Amino acid sequence: MATTDKTARNGETETKGRVRGQGARTVYDTLRQSILELTLEPGSPLDEVTLSEQFDMSRTPIREALVRLVADGLAKTLPNRNTVVATIDFEQLPVYFEALTLMYRVTTRAAALRRRPEQLVTIRSLEAAYADAVTRRDALGMIQTNRDFHMAIAEAGENPYFTSLFGRLLDEGRRILRIYYRSFDDRLPRQYVDEHSAMVAAIEHGDAEEADRLAAEHAAQIVRQIQSYIARDGVASLSLSTEEA
């Protein structure tokens, strides 16, 4: 009987652990998506008590989710121990754009050299999904499929270090893209679709030099247009400075 009771208690503990882990994952995924899509704007408070009530969970999974968001750079813990959505540091954008451009180039070049037929199928599918999102003026769909498209290219290059770094850069850039798409009233120019198609063609033909060139041009025009929008219209509606109260 004692063994049975111990086994039952162990099973209960394991179940609670799994449930708690699932709860933290749910909170993390939900908040991460809201932050990346700017539903939760930079500087917004992430209060444990409020979130506990919102998700109908104890504060433990909430705290675990916030720790992960801080580690991802999407949230920040202030000196008073409050947590807020991380601000966007526009002063660091030149450095960010430099890294992003490099990753566009090396991953697209590598894909042209190493892609497999089944990987091309995935890339083509995501290319079409992106084009469809552009046609529907689905900004959040554009942002997600753009990430998935470039990640599929990175994975075809078969360098896990490049893939991991590129994924983080693309995630960090999703908030910038959302701001940028707003400037078009979510009517993204067809140019993006055409540039994706050209890069896929170069990858399919195994032309590494052309893939590199097209990726560099694609990144350069995105950088120019985002910088132009920021310089022209600014982003005063968002809490973007690095200083916290």
NUBAFI-298898 format. One record per residue: residue in one letter; x, y, z of N, C-alpha, C, O in turn. Coordinates in steps of 0.1 Angstrom, whole numbers, padded with zeros to 4 digits, always signed. Layout:
BEGIN
AXYZXYZXYZXYZ
...
END
This chain:
BEGIN
M+0008-0012+0000+0000+0000+0000+0009+0012+0000+0006+0022-0007
A+0019+0012+0008+0028+0024+0009+0035+0027-0005+0036+0038-0009
T+0039+0016-0011+0045+0017-0025+0035+0023-0035+0038+0032-0043
T+0022+0018-0034+0012+0023-0042+0009+0038-0040+0008+0046-0050
D+0009+0042-0027+0007+0056-0024+0018+0065-0029+0016+0076-0035
K+0030+0060-0028+0042+0067-0032+0042+0069-0047+0045+0080-0053
T+0038+0058-0054+0037+0059-0069+0027+0069-0073+0029+0076-0083
A+0016+0069-0066+0005+0078-0070+0009+0092-0068+0006+0101-0076
R+0017+0095-0056+0021+0108-0054+0031+0113-0064+0031+0124-0069
N+0040+0103-0068+0050+0107-0078+0043+0110-0092+0047+0119-0099
G+0033+0102-0095+0025+0104-0107+0018+0118-0107+0018+0125-0117
E+0013+0121-0095+0006+0134-0094+0016+0145-0095+0013+0156-0102
T+0028+0144-0090+0038+0154-0091+0043+0156-0105+0044+0167-0110
E+0044+0145-0112+0048+0146-0126+0038+0152-0135+0041+0160-0144
T+0025+0149-0132+0014+0155-0139+0013+0170-0137+0012+0178-0146
K+0015+0174-0124+0015+0188-0121+0026+0196-0128+0025+0207-0132
G+0038+0189-0128+0050+0195-0135+0047+0197-0150+0051+0207-0156
R+0041+0187-0156+0038+0188-0170+0028+0199-0173+0029+0207-0182
V+0017+0200-0164+0007+0210-0166+0013+0224-0164+0010+0233-0171
R+0022+0225-0154+0028+0238-0151+0037+0242-0163+0037+0253-0167
G+0044+0232-0169+0053+0235-0180+0044+0239-0192+0048+0248-0200
Q+0033+0233-0194+0024+0236-0205+0018+0250-0203+0016+0258-0212
G+0015+0253-0190+0010+0267-0187+0019+0277-0190+0016+0288-0197
A+0032+0275-0186+0043+0285-0189+0044+0287-0204+0046+0298-0209
R+0044+0276-0211+0045+0276-0226+0034+0284-0232+0036+0292-0242
T+0022+0282-0228+0010+0289-0233+0011+0304-0231+0009+0312-0240
V+0015+0308-0219+0017+0322-0216+0028+0328-0224+0027+0339-0230
Y+0039+0321-0225+0051+0325-0233+0047+0327-0248+0050+0338-0253
D+0041+0317-0253+0037+0318-0268+0027+0329-0270+0029+0337-0280
T+0017+0331-0262+0007+0341-0263+0014+0355-0262+0011+0364-0271
L+0022+0357-0252+0028+0371-0250+0038+0373-0261+0039+0385-0266
R+0046+0363-0265+0056+0365-0275+0049+0370-0288+0054+0379-0295
Q+0038+0363-0292+0031+0367-0304+0026+0381-0303+0027+0388-0313
S+0020+0384-0292+0015+0398-0290+0026+0409-0291+0024+0419-0296
I+0037+0405-0285+0048+0415-0285+0054+0416-0300+0056+0428-0304
L+0056+0405-0306+0061+0406-0320+0052+0413-0330+0056+0419-0339
E+0039+0412-0327+0029+0418-0336+0025+0432-0332+0017+0438-0338
L+0031+0437-0321+0029+0450-0316+0015+0452-0310+0011+0463-0307
T+0008+0441-0307-0004+0442-0299-0001+0447-0285-0008+0455-0279
L+0010+0442-0280+0016+0447-0268+0027+0456-0272+0038+0451-0277
E+0026+0469-0271+0036+0478-0276+0048+0479-0267+0047+0476-0255
P+0059+0483-0272+0071+0485-0264+0068+0494-0252+0062+0504-0253
G+0073+0489-0241+0071+0496-0228+0059+0492-0220+0057+0497-0209
S+0050+0484-0226+0038+0480-0219+0042+0471-0207+0051+0463-0208
P+0035+0473-0196+0038+0465-0184+0034+0451-0185+0024+0448-0192
L+0041+0442-0179+0038+0428-0179+0037+0424-0164+0047+0419-0158
D+0026+0427-0158+0024+0425-0144+0020+0411-0141+0011+0406-0147
E+0027+0405-0132+0024+0391-0128+0010+0388-0123+0003+0379-0127
V+0005+0397-0115-0008+0396-0109-0019+0397-0120-0028+0389-0121
T-0017+0407-0128-0027+0409-0139-0027+0397-0149-0037+0393-0153
L-0015+0393-0152-0014+0382-0162-0019+0369-0156-0025+0360-0163
S-0017+0367-0143-0022+0355-0136-0037+0355-0137-0043+0344-0139
E-0044+0366-0135-0058+0367-0136-0063+0365-0151-0072+0358-0154
Q-0055+0371-0160-0058+0370-0174-0058+0355-0179-0067+0351-0187
F-0048+0348-0175-0046+0334-0180-0052+0324-0170-0052+0312-0173
D-0057+0329-0159-0063+0320-0149-0053+0309-0145-0056+0297-0144
M-0041+0314-0141-0030+0305-0137-0024+0311-0124-0025+0323-0121
S-0016+0303-0117-0008+0308-0106+0003+0317-0112+0005+0317-0124
R+0010+0323-0103+0021+0333-0107+0033+0325-0112+0042+0331-0118
T+0035+0312-0108+0047+0305-0111+0049+0304-0126+0059+0307-0131
P+0039+0298-0134+0041+0298-0148+0042+0311-0155+0049+0313-0165
I+0035+0321-0149+0036+0335-0155+0051+0339-0153+0057+0345-0163
R+0057+0337-0142+0070+0342-0139+0080+0334-0148+0089+0340-0153
E+0078+0321-0150+0086+0314-0159+0086+0319-0174+0096+0320-0180
A+0074+0322-0178+0072+0328-0192+0079+0341-0193+0085+0344-0203
L+0078+0350-0183+0085+0363-0183+0100+0361-0183+0107+0369-0190
V+0105+0352-0176+0120+0349-0176+0124+0346-0190+0135+0350-0195
R+0116+0338-0197+0120+0334-0211+0119+0346-0220+0128+0347-0229
L+0109+0354-0218+0108+0366-0227+0120+0376-0225+0125+0382-0234
V+0124+0377-0212+0136+0385-0209+0148+0379-0216+0156+0387-0222
A+0150+0366-0215+0161+0360-0221+0161+0362-0237+0172+0362-0243
D+0149+0362-0242+0148+0364-0257+0150+0379-0261+0151+0382-0273
G+0151+0388-0251+0152+0402-0254+0139+0409-0258+0139+0420-0262
L+0128+0402-0255+0115+0408-0258+0109+0415-0246+0099+0422-0248
A+0114+0412-0235+0109+0419-0222+0122+0423-0214+0133+0419-0217
K+0119+0432-0205+0130+0438-0197+0126+0439-0182+0115+0444-0180
T+0134+0435-0173+0131+0437-0159+0138+0450-0154+0150+0452-0156
L+0130+0458-0149+0134+0472-0144+0140+0471-0130+0139+0461-0123
P+0148+0481-0126+0154+0481-0113+0144+0479-0101+0147+0473-0091
N+0131+0483-0103+0121+0481-0093+0115+0467-0094+0105+0464-0087
R+0121+0458-0103+0116+0444-0105+0104+0443-0113+0099+0432-0115
N+0098+0454-0117+0087+0452-0127+0092+0448-0140+0103+0451-0144
T+0084+0441-0148+0087+0437-0161+0079+0444-0172+0067+0446-0170
V+0085+0448-0182+0078+0455-0193+0083+0449-0206+0093+0443-0207
V+0075+0452-0217+0078+0448-0230+0091+0456-0234+0091+0468-0232
A+0101+0449-0240+0113+0456-0243+0111+0467-0253+0103+0466-0262
T+0118+0478-0251+0117+0489-0261+0125+0486-0273+0134+0476-0273
I+0123+0493-0284+0130+0491-0296+0141+0501-0297+0138+0513-0297
D+0154+0497-0297+0165+0507-0297+0169+0510-0311+0176+0503-0318
F+0163+0521-0316+0166+0525-0329+0181+0530-0332+0185+0530-0343
E+0188+0533-0321+0202+0536-0323+0210+0524-0327+0221+0526-0333
Q+0205+0512-0324+0212+0500-0327+0208+0494-0341+0213+0484-0345
L+0199+0501-0347+0194+0496-0360+0205+0494-0371+0205+0484-0378
P+0214+0503-0372+0225+0501-0382+0233+0488-0380+0236+0481-0389
V+0236+0485-0367+0243+0472-0364+0234+0460-0367+0238+0450-0372
Y+0221+0462-0363+0211+0451-0366+0210+0448-0381+0211+0437-0386
F+0209+0459-0389+0208+0458-0403+0220+0452-0410+0219+0444-0419
E+0232+0455-0404+0244+0449-0409+0244+0434-0407+0247+0426-0417
A+0240+0429-0396+0239+0415-0393+0229+0408-0401+0231+0397-0407
L+0217+0415-0403+0206+0409-0410+0210+0407-0425+0207+0397-0431
T+0216+0418-0431+0220+0417-0445+0230+0406-0447+0229+0398-0457
L+0240+0404-0438+0249+0393-0439+0242+0380-0439+0246+0371-0447
M+0233+0378-0430+0226+0365-0429+0217+0362-0441+0216+0351-0445
Y+0211+0373-0447+0203+0371-0459+0213+0365-0470+0209+0355-0477
R+0225+0371-0471+0234+0367-0481+0239+0353-0479+0239+0344-0488
V+0244+0350-0467+0251+0337-0465+0241+0325-0466+0244+0314-0470
T+0229+0328-0461+0219+0317-0461+0214+0314-0475+0212+0302-0478
T+0212+0324-0482+0207+0322-0496+0218+0316-0505+0215+0307-0513
R+0230+0321-0503+0241+0315-0511+0243+0300-0507+0244+0291-0516
A+0242+0297-0494+0244+0283-0490+0233+0274-0495+0235+0262-0499
A+0220+0279-0496+0209+0272-0501+0211+0268-0515+0208+0257-0520
A+0217+0278-0523+0219+0275-0537+0229+0264-0539+0228+0256-0549
L+0238+0262-0530+0248+0252-0531+0244+0238-0525+0249+0228-0530
R+0235+0238-0516+0232+0226-0508+0217+0221-0508+0214+0211-0503
R+0208+0229-0514+0194+0226-0513+0191+0212-0519+0197+0208-0529
R+0181+0205-0513+0176+0193-0518+0163+0195-0524+0156+0205-0521
P+0158+0186-0533+0145+0188-0540+0134+0190-0530+0125+0198-0533
E+0133+0182-0519+0122+0184-0510+0122+0197-0503+0112+0203-0500
Q+0134+0203-0501+0135+0216-0495+0130+0227-0505+0124+0237-0500
L+0133+0225-0517+0128+0234-0527+0112+0235-0528+0106+0245-0530
V+0106+0223-0526+0092+0222-0525+0087+0231-0514+0077+0239-0515
T+0093+0230-0502+0089+0238-0490+0091+0253-0493+0082+0261-0490
I+0102+0256-0499+0105+0270-0502+0095+0276-0511+0090+0287-0509
R+0092+0269-0522+0082+0273-0532+0068+0275-0525+0061+0284-0529
S+0065+0266-0516+0052+0266-0510+0051+0279-0501+0040+0286-0501
L+0061+0282-0494+0061+0294-0486+0062+0307-0494+0057+0317-0490
E+0069+0306-0505+0069+0318-0515+0055+0321-0519+0051+0332-0519
A+0047+0310-0522+0033+0312-0527+0024+0317-0515+0016+0326-0517
A+0027+0312-0503+0019+0317-0491+0022+0332-0489+0012+0339-0485
Y+0034+0336-0490+0037+0350-0488+0030+0359-0499+0024+0369-0495
A+0031+0354-0511+0024+0362-0522+0009+0363-0519+0003+0374-0522
D+0003+0352-0514-0011+0353-0511-0014+0362-0500-0024+0370-0500
A-0006+0363-0490-0008+0372-0478-0006+0386-0483-0014+0395-0478
V+0003+0389-0492+0004+0402-0498-0009+0406-0505-0014+0418-0504
T-0014+0397-0513-0026+0400-0521-0038+0403-0512-0046+0412-0515
R-0038+0396-0500-0049+0398-0491-0047+0409-0481-0056+0412-0473
R-0036+0416-0482-0032+0427-0473-0032+0422-0459-0036+0430-0450
D-0028+0410-0457-0027+0404-0443-0013+0407-0438-0004+0399-0440
A-0011+0418-0431+0002+0422-0426+0008+0411-0417+0020+0408-0419
L+0001+0406-0407+0006+0396-0398+0010+0383-0406+0019+0377-0402
G+0002+0380-0416+0005+0368-0424+0017+0370-0432+0025+0361-0434
M+0019+0383-0437+0031+0386-0445+0043+0384-0436+0053+0378-0440
I+0043+0390-0424+0054+0389-0415+0058+0375-0411+0069+0371-0411
Q+0047+0367-0408+0050+0353-0404+0055+0345-0416+0065+0337-0415
T+0049+0346-0428+0053+0338-0439+0067+0343-0444+0074+0335-0450
N+0070+0356-0443+0083+0361-0447+0094+0354-0438+0104+0350-0443
R+0091+0353-0425+0100+0346-0416+0102+0332-0420+0113+0327-0421
D+0091+0325-0422+0091+0311-0425+0098+0308-0438+0106+0298-0440
F+0096+0317-0448+0102+0316-0461+0118+0317-0460+0125+0308-0465
H+0122+0327-0453+0137+0329-0452+0143+0318-0443+0155+0314-0445
M+0136+0313-0433+0141+0303-0425+0142+0289-0433+0151+0282-0430
A+0132+0287-0442+0133+0275-0450+0145+0276-0459+0152+0265-0461
I+0148+0288-0464+0161+0289-0472+0173+0287-0463+0182+0280-0467
A+0173+0292-0451+0184+0290-0442+0186+0275-0439+0197+0270-0439
E+0175+0268-0436+0176+0254-0433+0181+0246-0445+0188+0236-0444
A+0178+0250-0457+0183+0244-0469+0198+0245-0471+0205+0237-0477
G+0203+0256-0465+0218+0258-0465+0225+0249-0455+0237+0247-0456
E+0218+0242-0446+0223+0232-0437+0235+0236-0429+0244+0229-0426
N+0234+0249-0424+0243+0253-0414+0235+0258-0402+0229+0268-0402
P+0234+0249-0391+0225+0252-0380+0229+0265-0372+0221+0271-0366
Y+0242+0269-0373+0246+0281-0366+0240+0293-0374+0234+0303-0367
F+0240+0293-0387+0234+0304-0395+0219+0304-0392+0213+0315-0391
T+0213+0292-0392+0198+0291-0391+0194+0297-0377+0184+0304-0377
S+0201+0293-0367+0198+0298-0353+0199+0313-0352+0190+0320-0347
L+0210+0319-0357+0212+0333-0356+0202+0341-0365+0196+0351-0361
F+0199+0336-0377+0190+0342-0386+0176+0342-0380+0169+0352-0382
G+0172+0331-0374+0159+0331-0368+0157+0341-0357+0146+0348-0357
R+0167+0343-0349+0166+0354-0339+0165+0368-0345+0158+0376-0341
L+0174+0370-0355+0173+0383-0362+0160+0386-0368+0155+0397-0368
L+0154+0376-0375+0141+0377-0381+0130+0380-0371+0121+0388-0373
D+0131+0373-0360+0121+0376-0349+0122+0390-0344+0112+0397-0342
E+0135+0394-0341+0136+0408-0336+0131+0418-0346+0126+0429-0342
G+0133+0415-0359+0128+0424-0369+0113+0425-0372+0109+0433-0379
R+0106+0415-0366+0092+0415-0369+0085+0427-0364+0075+0432-0371
R+0089+0433-0353+0083+0445-0348+0086+0457-0357+0077+0465-0359
I+0098+0457-0363+0102+0467-0372+0093+0466-0385+0088+0476-0390
L+0092+0454-0390+0084+0452-0402+0069+0456-0399+0063+0462-0408
R+0064+0453-0387+0050+0457-0385+0048+0472-0386+0038+0477-0391
I+0058+0479-0380+0057+0494-0380+0058+0498-0395+0050+0507-0399
Y+0067+0492-0402+0069+0496-0416+0056+0493-0425+0052+0501-0433
Y+0050+0481-0423+0038+0478-0431+0027+0487-0428+0019+0490-0437
R+0026+0493-0416+0016+0502-0413+0017+0515-0422+0007+0521-0425
S+0029+0518-0425+0032+0530-0434+0026+0528-0448+0023+0538-0455
F+0024+0516-0452+0018+0513-0465+0003+0510-0464-0004+0507-0474
D-0003+0512-0452-0017+0508-0449-0018+0493-0453-0029+0489-0458
D-0008+0486-0450-0007+0471-0453-0008+0468-0467-0011+0456-0471
R-0006+0477-0476-0006+0474-0491+0009+0473-0495+0015+0482-0500
L+0015+0461-0493+0029+0459-0496+0031+0459-0511+0024+0453-0518
P+0042+0466-0515+0045+0466-0530+0048+0452-0535+0053+0444-0528
R+0044+0450-0547+0046+0437-0553+0061+0433-0555+0065+0422-0557
Q+0069+0443-0553+0083+0442-0555+0089+0431-0546+0098+0423-0549
Y+0083+0430-0533+0088+0420-0524+0085+0406-0529+0094+0397-0528
V+0074+0404-0535+0070+0391-0541+0080+0387-0552+0084+0376-0553
D+0082+0397-0561+0091+0394-0572+0105+0391-0568+0112+0383-0574
E+0110+0398-0558+0123+0396-0553+0125+0382-0547+0135+0375-0549
H+0114+0377-0540+0114+0364-0534+0115+0354-0546+0123+0344-0545
S+0107+0356-0556+0107+0347-0567+0121+0346-0574+0125+0335-0578
A+0127+0357-0576+0140+0357-0582+0151+0350-0574+0159+0342-0579
M+0150+0351-0560+0159+0344-0552+0157+0329-0552+0166+0321-0552
V+0144+0325-0553+0141+0311-0553+0146+0305-0567+0152+0294-0567
A+0145+0312-0577+0150+0308-0590+0165+0305-0590+0170+0296-0595
A+0172+0315-0584+0187+0313-0583+0191+0301-0575+0200+0294-0578
I+0183+0299-0564+0186+0287-0555+0183+0275-0563+0191+0265-0563
E+0172+0275-0570+0168+0263-0578+0178+0259-0588+0181+0248-0591
H+0184+0270-0595+0194+0268-0605+0208+0265-0599+0218+0262-0607
G+0210+0266-0586+0223+0264-0580+0233+0275-0583+0245+0272-0582
D+0228+0287-0585+0236+0298-0589+0239+0306-0576+0232+0315-0572
A+0250+0302-0569+0253+0308-0556+0256+0323-0557+0252+0331-0549
E+0263+0327-0568+0267+0341-0569+0255+0350-0572+0253+0361-0566
E+0246+0345-0580+0233+0353-0582+0224+0353-0570+0218+0363-0567
A+0224+0342-0563+0216+0341-0550+0221+0351-0540+0214+0358-0534
D+0234+0352-0539+0241+0361-0530+0238+0376-0534+0234+0384-0526
R+0239+0379-0547+0236+0392-0552+0222+0396-0550+0219+0408-0545
L+0212+0388-0553+0198+0391-0551+0195+0393-0536+0187+0401-0533
A+0200+0384-0528+0198+0385-0513+0203+0399-0508+0196+0405-0500
A+0215+0403-0513+0220+0416-0508+0212+0427-0513+0209+0436-0505
E+0207+0427-0525+0198+0437-0530+0185+0437-0523+0179+0448-0520
H+0179+0426-0520+0167+0425-0512+0168+0431-0499+0160+0439-0494
A+0179+0428-0492+0181+0433-0478+0183+0448-0479+0178+0456-0471
A+0191+0453-0489+0194+0467-0490+0182+0475-0492+0181+0486-0486
Q+0173+0471-0501+0161+0479-0503+0152+0479-0491+0145+0489-0489
I+0151+0468-0484+0143+0468-0471+0149+0478-0461+0141+0486-0455
V+0162+0478-0460+0169+0487-0450+0166+0501-0454+0163+0510-0446
R+0168+0504-0467+0166+0518-0472+0152+0523-0469+0150+0534-0464
Q+0142+0515-0472+0128+0519-0470+0124+0521-0456+0117+0530-0452
I+0129+0512-0447+0126+0513-0433+0133+0526-0427+0126+0533-0420
Q+0145+0528-0431+0152+0540-0426+0145+0552-0431+0144+0562-0424
S+0141+0552-0444+0134+0564-0449+0121+0566-0442+0118+0578-0439
Y+0113+0556-0439+0101+0558-0431+0103+0563-0417+0096+0573-0413
I+0113+0558-0411+0116+0563-0397+0120+0578-0398+0116+0586-0389
A+0129+0581-0407+0134+0595-0408+0122+0604-0412+0122+0616-0408
R+0113+0599-0420+0102+0608-0425+0091+0610-0415+0087+0621-0412
D+0086+0599-0410+0074+0599-0401+0077+0597-0387+0069+0601-0378
G+0089+0592-0384+0091+0589-0370+0082+0578-0364+0074+0573-0371
V+0084+0575-0351+0076+0565-0345+0072+0569-0331+0073+0562-0321
A+0067+0582-0330+0064+0588-0317+0053+0581-0310+0052+0582-0298
S+0045+0573-0317+0033+0567-0311+0038+0555-0302+0030+0550-0294
L+0050+0551-0304+0055+0539-0296+0065+0543-0286+0072+0553-0288
S+0067+0535-0275+0077+0538-0265+0090+0532-0270+0092+0520-0267
L+0098+0539-0277+0110+0533-0284+0123+0536-0277+0133+0530-0281
S+0124+0546-0269+0137+0549-0263+0142+0538-0254+0134+0530-0249
T+0155+0539-0251+0161+0528-0243+0160+0532-0228+0163+0524-0219
E+0156+0544-0225+0155+0548-0211+0142+0544-0205+0131+0547-0211
E+0142+0539-0193+0130+0535-0186+0128+0543-0174+0138+0547-0167
A+0115+0546-0170+0112+0554-0158+0115+0545-0146+0114+0550-0135
END
